[in-house]
Amino acid sequence: MRYLQRIFCVLVILLTAHIPFLTAEGMSFFQVVLCLVLFLIINIVPSSTSRKLPKRRLRVCMDGCELLIYFLSSVSISVVLLVFTLPGLVDNQLVLWIKDLICVAAVENIVFWNGIIRVYLTSAQIGVKWRMIGIVCGLIPIVHLIVLFRIIRMASEESIFESEKIFKAQELGRESLCRTRYPILMVHGVFFRDFKYFNYWGRIPKELERCGATIYYGNHQSAASVADSAAELSARIREITSETGCGKVNIIAHSKGGLDSRYAVSLLGMNEYTASLTTVNTPHRGCLFADYLLEKIPESVKKTIAEAYNTALKKMGDEKPDFIAAVTDLTASACFQMNEKVLDKPEVYYQSAGSKLNKASGGRFPLNFSYQLVEYFDGPNDGLVAESSFPWGEKYIFLTAKGKRGISHGDMIDLNRENIRGFDVREFYVKLIAELKEKGF
């Protein structure tokens, strides 16, 4: 049905684009009006199948993709027709051919701009990068077609994927899938915040709440030593348990947040208030490349970088950001010392997850750059942390995606809000917390 509709729409666009030639061949006034009316309808409602999508944004995005498909199909046929009819023209037919060319250009421009504007305004997945590439490459022959194909694919996959997630969320029983006994405390990693000015966890919390989870955040500073961050987290856990009477929390901690949480549970008495601790892409054994950088970079350079970072984060609300202390505690040597004294508590359930990039190009800047450095010192990694550093606790989950891309450190918290083929980050966390619920946590 969908393909028949596309054929019909492309045919209408072709007939409208070649009205000058067709009227010369005997096309009636009624037929011309009919073509124009159908052309108008197609530009208003490009596809009947998109009406089934659950959100207006997704419907508009899919309609834009359909218009761009119509454009590519019809303009290709029109170009072939115009090129093949040109050599056989005599003088009195040349004027007609030029009129036909102008009409084709006008019609195809209407279809193209109607489609591309819809996609640009509604698609989240094409991002700033592909919007700019589309603008820059718009006038480069062949290249602009390749870029347009990519934009259509990304936007249409987004509409289908997001629609399926919404329909899945409406399934019976899913609204309580993540309703755990104890609330979820999400703990961010280093150099980021989870409150005021930045949403660290992307689309994940909303999806978890849709499935019944109760979510809290660490609300600690972006950069500090493990001990200082752990102290902040301990105060936060006491605050949550005191105000809600929940007794305990389930901690989901990303990156350095996992080290901070382990320290709080083991040495600051938070084992009494923690049912489970799940660490995600946490450098439990540190990063050798961090040792190397701290050793090789001149003190003056380190001081300049640290002062710039600390000054910026103070303006954003951090009271005592400490760039150097945070980086130092991520070194392999510091983590080795930490692991000797920060021991697991038997009453707390520990598990971990980690991912890896398959190639440097799979990660976005700066992870595509740091990947090579980490690989040299630590081996396969997620752009920041080595695969060998992730495992901790009773259960370890390893994740990657097929092809060149893989899954980066940032992908594991939906940092770029990007849909990745073969990996649904939101569904990963839903499953993770659903399993905690099954265990009675």
N, C-alpha and C positions, 0 to 999 in steps of 0.2 A: 504493500500500500504506500509506504513512504517513498519508494523508488518511482512508482507510477506518478505520485504527486510531484516529485522533482522533475520528471520528464515533462509533465504538463506545464509546470511553471516555466521551465526553460524554453519550451515551445512558445508560450505566450510572450515571453521577453524577446525572443527572436522575431516573432511576427511584429511586435511593436517597434523594435529597432529597425526593421526593414520596411516600414510603412511606405516611404517614398517609392521604392521599387515595386512593392506589391500593388499600390494604387495605380501605377503605370501599367501594370499587368491585368488590371480589371477588378481590383478589390473594391467592394462597395462601401458607401459611407457608413452603413449600419455595421459592417464588419470592422471598420476602423474604430468606431465608437466602442464596439464590444471589446476589441483588443485593449483599448485605453482603459476601459472600466476594469477589466480583468487584471491589467498591469497595476492599476491603483490598488486593487484589493490585495494582490500579492505583496505589494510593498507595505501594506498595513498589517496584514495577517499572512506572513510568509509560509507558515506551516501549521497544519491542524494537529500534528502529533505533539508539538511543543506545548499545546494547551493542557496536556496531561501532567506536566511538570508541576511540582507543589508550590513553588514560589515565583512571584512575578519577575524577580531578577533573573532567575534561571530560564524562564520562558523567553524573556527579551534577549538574553544571551544566545540561546539556541536559535531563535528567529534570526539573529544577526549572522550566525554561522550558516544557516540555510541560504540566506540572501547572498553571502559570499560564495557559496557553492554554485548557486544559480549564475552568479556573475562569471565565475571561472569557466563554467560550461558554455554559457551563451556567448561570451566574448571570444572564446577559442573558435567556435563555429563561425561566428561573424567575421573574424579575421581571415579565416580560410576562404570563406565565400568572397570577401572583398578582394583578396589577393588573386584568386583564380579568375574572377570576372574582369579584372583590370586590363589584361593584355588584349582582349577582344573588343574593347570599346571603340566606337567611332565618335566623332565630335559631338553629335547631338545626345549621345548617351553619357558622355563624361560629366555633364552638369547633373544628371540624375544620379550618377555614381557618387559625386561629391555630396549631394543632398542626403543620400543614403548613409554615407560615411559620417556626416554631422549628426544624423539621427541616431546612429549606432552609438556614437560617442556620448550623446546626451543621455540616452536610455541606460547605457552601462554605467555611467557615472552616478546616476540616481540609485541604481541597484547597489553599486559598490559602497557609496558613502552612507546609504541607509544601513547597510550591513555592518560596516567597520565602526561606525559611531555607536551602534547598539553594543557591539562586542567590547569596544574600548571603555564604555561607560559601566558595563556590568560584570565583566570578567575580572576575578581576583588573581587567577593563575597566570595570566600573561605578564602581569607585573610591569614595572617601569622599564625594565630591560627590553622586553620584546615590543613594548609600545614605541620606544625610541628606535629600535632596529627597524620596525615597520615604517616609521616616518623617514628615517635616513635612507632606507633601501627602496622606498616607494617609486623612485624614478629610474632605478637600475634594471634594465631588461633581464629576464630570466631569474635574477636574484630576487626580485620583488615577488615573483610567483612562488618561489621556494619558501620565502618568509611568510607569505599569505597562507600557504598550506599548513605551516607550523602553527600559526595563530589560530586557524580554524580548528586544527586537531586539539590544541590545548584547551580552547574555550568550550568546544563540544564535549570533550571528555570531562571537563569540570562540571558542566550542566548535568550530565548523566550521573557522574559520581556523587555529587551533592544531593541530587534528587533521590538516589538509592539510599543514601544515609538518612534522609528525612523519612522516607517510607519505612526503613528499618527501625527507626526510632519510634515509629507509631505501632510497632508490633506489640501484641498483648504480652504483658509481663516485663517488658524491657524497662519500664519506668521504675522498677525496683531492683533491676539487675545489679546495681552498684550500691545498694543501700546497706552498707556495712554496719556492724555492731558499734564500731568506734569511728569517729570522723577521720577524714583524710587531711593530713598536714603536708602541703607541697612546699618543698624547700629548694630554693634556687641555687645556682652555682655562682662562681666568682665573676666579678666585673659586670654583673647585671643586678637588677632589682625586680621584685614582684609586686611593688606597690608604687603609686605616684609616678607618672610619666611613662611607664613601660609595662606592657603585658608580656611577661616572660613565657608563659605557658601556652600562648597562641589560642587555638580553638579547643584545646583539650578540656579545660575545666567546664566549659559550657556543655560539652558532650557528656561528661561524667555526671553533672548535675541533672541533665535530662534523663539520665539512667538511675537517678535516685541518690547519688552521692552527696554527702555534706563536705564542703571544701573549706579549708583554711589555708593561710599562707604564712611562711616564716617571717616575713616583714623585717628581715635583718639587713645589715649594711651590705653593700656590693663587694667590698674588699676589706678583709681583715684576716688575722691569723686564725687557724683552726680553733684554737682555744677561745679566742674572743667571740668568734661566730657561734661556737657551741654555747657559750654563756648567754648570748642573745636568744638563741633557739630555746634554751632551757626556760628562760623567763617567758617566752612566747607559749611554750607548752603548758606551763603552770597557769598562765592567764586563760588559755582555752579551756583547760580541764576545770578550773575554778569557776569560770563564768557559766559554763554549760552543764557541769556536773557529769560529763561524759566518762570520766575516769581515766581513759587512755586515748591515744591517737594512733593511727596508722601513718607512718612517715613514708612519703615518696620523695626521694632526694636525688637531684641531678648534679653531676659533676662534683665540684668541691663540696657541695651541699651534703653529699654522702659522707665525706670525712668529718664535716662539722657535726652531723647527726650521730655518727658512731661515737665521737668523743663525748657528746652530751649524754648519750645513753650509758656509756661505759663508766665515765669518770665524774659526771655531774648529777648522778642519781635519777636520770630520766628513764631508766629501765622500769621504774615503778609506774610511769605514765605512758609507756610505749608498748603497744601490742605487737607491732611488726615494723620492720625497717626494710624498705626496698630501695636499693641504690641503682641509679641509671647512668651509665657511662661515667662512673666515678673512678678516678685514678688511685685505686687502693694501694698500688705499689709505686705510685709517683710517675714522673716523667723524666727520663734521662736527659732529654733535650733541654728541660728547664735547668737542670744542674749545669749543663754546658753553657747556656746563655748567661746565667748569673755569674759564671766563672770568667767568661770571655768578654762580656760587655764592660767597658770602662765605667768606673764608679760615677764619673761626671754625667755620663749618658743615662745611667740608671736613675740617678737623682733627678735629672731633668724630666724624664718620662714619669717618674713617680709623682713629682710635684704637680705636673700638668694634670695627671689623672685625679689626684687627691683634691686639687682645687676645683676641678669640674664637678666632681661628685659631692663636694660640700655644698655647692650651689644647688644641687638637686635634692639635698636633704640628708645625706650621710653625715653623721656627727664626727666620726674619727676614721675616715677611710685610710687604709694602710696598704698601698700597692705592693711594696717590697715584702712585707710580712705574708701577704696572701700568696705571692708567687713562690716564696721560699718554702712554704708548707706544701707546695705541689711537687717539689723535687723528689727524686727517687730516694735520696739519702734521708730526707725529712720523713717521708712516709715509712721507710724501714724502721726508723726510731719510734714512730707513732704506733706502728703495728705491734711492737714489743710490749707496749704498755696499755694500749687501748684494746682490751679483750672483749669478746662477745659475751653477752649475758644470756644464760640458758633460758630464761623466761621470755625472751624476745625472739620472734621469728625473723630471721635474716634471709634475704634473697637479693639477687642482682640481675641486671640486664646490661648488655653492651652491643654496640653495632660497629660496622666498619665501612669505609669508603672502598670501592673497588679500584678507583683511579683518582688521581688528584683533581681531575676536571669534574668529578662528580660533586665536589663541594663548592659552595659559594665563597667568595672572598670574605675573610682571609684564610679560610680553611683549605682552599685549593693550594695556597702557598705553603702553609704550615705542614700540610700532609707530607710533603717531601722531606722536610726536616725531621719530623717525628718518625717517618719510616726509616730514615738513615740510622737513628739512634735506638728506636724502640720496636721497629717492625710494623706489621699491618696495624692500621689505626683508623680512627673516625675523623681525622683532621687535627685532633689535639691530643688524644689519649690512646695509648697502645691497647690492642685487643687483649694482651696478656695481663693488663692491669685491672680489667673489669670484674672478674669473678670474685664473689664474696657471699658466704652464707650457704644455706642448705640447697638452694636452687639457683641455677644460672641460666639465663635466656640469651642466646646469641642471635643477632638479627643482621641481615643484609638484604639487598635487592639484586635481582639478576641484571646482567648487562654491565655497562660502564659505570653506572652511577653509584650504587651502594647507598648507605645511610650514614649521614654525618652526625657529628656531635650536636649541631644545631637542629637537625631534622628530628632528633629524639625528643625535643620539646616544642616542635612545630614552630620554630623560630621564624621561618620564612612563609608560614601558612601555605606550604606547597604540597599538592597532591602528588605522591610518588607511586609510580607503577610497581605493584607487588608489595607495597607496604602502606597500610592505613594507620597512621600514628594514633589517631583518636581511638580506633578500635583496639589497638594494642593496649592502651591504658584501661579501656572498658573491660577487656578480658582479664587484665592484671588485677583489677580491683574486684571483679566478679569472683575470681579465685580466692581472694582474701576473704570475701564474704562466705564462700563455701567452707573455708577453714574455721569460721566462727569469729573472725577478727572484725 
